[in-house]
Amino acid sequence: MDMWFKATKRRRRKFEPRVRVWKLKEEKTCDEYRCMVGDKVEEVKWKGLGVNDHWQQMKGIMMETAQDICGMTKGPRRHKET
């Protein structure tokens, strides 16, 4: 009994830039991030929102601040992880 397998090529995924959140491990960057998030949270009006709306606003604030402070990745990784 012979079996034949048809090999398929892997499709390359287009690179998506990511927020460099690993920079938040640095103490200076973490303190700056914490202060900016605190300031933005105080400015936002929270009354009359549901839990999901509240979370979406909070997530937007945190992601926007992380993008400003940490930055985005520039290109795909150069070495394959094993």
Buried (B, 14 or more C-beta within 10 A) or exposed (E): EEEEEEEEEEEEEEEEEEBBBEBBEEEEBEEBBEEBBEEBBEEEEEEEEEEEEEEEBBEEBBEBBBBEBBEEEEEEEEEEEE
